[in-house]
Amino acid sequence: MLRDQRLKLIKTAAWAFVAMSLTLSAVSLPAQESRKVLSHPTPIYPETARRFSLTGVVKVQIVIAPDGHIKETKVIGGHPVLVAEVQKTLMSWKYAPASSESTALLEFDFHP
């Protein structure tokens, strides 16, 4: 009897794990979607960064609204001086419209 209960509990836990895995993988699928960029000005190399010879890469994850504007940015890494310039420039980026939100990971290289 105890063995039957243990097997039933294991089966339930396994099904719960499978359901969670499928849900999580479905949630991350839009991040793989690529949308056409309509307007993407390049961030300028900041004068402060030039004076101090700052170089590096800024990584930003963005959420693109259905109408094509960037709704949200999340900085993954980069020097704060360079990050500020990227965030300022991203406000003027525009993507093609789509039926739902999507995400993208962007990288910007800064060298004098």
C-alpha positions in Angstrom: 0.0 0.0 0.0 2.8 2.4 0.9 4.6 1.5 -2.3 1.5 2.4 -4.4 1.2 5.8 -2.7 4.9 6.5 -3.3 4.6 5.6 -7.0 1.5 7.8 -7.3 3.4 10.7 -5.7 6.4 10.2 -8.0 4.1 10.1 -11.1 2.4 13.3 -10.0 5.7 15.1 -9.4 7.0 13.9 -12.8 3.9 15.3 -14.6 4.2 18.6 -12.7 7.8 18.8 -13.8 7.0 18.1 -17.4 4.1 20.7 -17.4 6.4 23.3 -15.8 9.2 22.7 -18.3 6.8 23.0 -21.3 5.4 26.2 -19.9 8.8 27.8 -19.3 10.0 26.8 -22.7 6.9 28.3 -24.3 7.4 31.5 -22.4 10.9 32.0 -23.7 10.1 31.4 -27.3 9.3 35.1 -28.2 12.8 36.0 -27.2 14.0 34.1 -30.2 11.8 36.1 -32.6 13.6 38.5 -34.8 12.0 41.7 -36.1 13.1 44.0 -38.8 14.7 47.2 -37.5 13.3 50.3 -39.3 15.4 52.9 -37.6 18.6 52.2 -35.6 20.9 55.2 -35.0 24.3 54.2 -33.8 25.3 55.4 -30.3 28.1 58.0 -30.3 31.3 57.4 -28.5 31.0 59.8 -25.5 33.6 62.5 -25.0 34.1 61.5 -21.4 34.9 57.9 -22.5 37.3 59.3 -25.1 39.2 61.4 -22.6 39.6 58.4 -20.2 40.2 55.9 -23.1 37.2 53.8 -22.0 36.4 50.9 -24.3 34.2 47.9 -24.0 30.9 46.3 -24.9 27.4 47.2 -23.6 24.9 44.4 -23.6 21.2 45.3 -23.3 18.1 43.1 -23.4 15.1 45.0 -24.9 11.4 44.4 -25.0 9.8 45.6 -28.2 6.2 46.6 -28.1 3.8 45.4 -30.8 3.8 48.9 -32.4 7.6 48.7 -32.8 8.9 51.0 -30.1 11.3 49.8 -27.4 9.1 49.4 -24.3 11.8 48.3 -21.8 15.5 48.0 -21.5 17.5 45.8 -19.1 21.3 46.4 -19.0 23.2 43.1 -18.9 26.6 44.6 -18.7 28.9 47.5 -19.6 30.6 50.7 -18.2 28.0 53.2 -16.9 29.3 56.0 -19.2 28.8 53.8 -22.2 25.5 52.4 -21.0 24.0 55.9 -20.6 24.8 56.6 -24.3 23.2 53.3 -25.4 20.1 53.9 -23.4 19.7 57.4 -24.8 20.1 56.2 -28.4 17.7 53.3 -28.0 14.9 55.7 -27.3 14.9 56.6 -31.0 15.1 53.0 -32.4 12.0 51.7 -34.2 11.1 48.1 -35.2 8.5 46.8 -37.7 5.1 46.3 -36.1 4.1 42.7 -35.0 1.2 41.0 -33.4 2.9 40.7 -29.9 5.8 41.9 -27.8 9.2 40.4 -28.5 12.6 40.6 -26.9 16.1 40.9 -28.3 19.6 41.0 -26.9 21.8 43.8 -28.3 25.5 44.4 -28.1 27.3 47.6 -28.8 31.2 47.8 -29.1 32.8 51.1 -28.1 36.4 51.8 -29.3 38.0 55.2 -29.9 
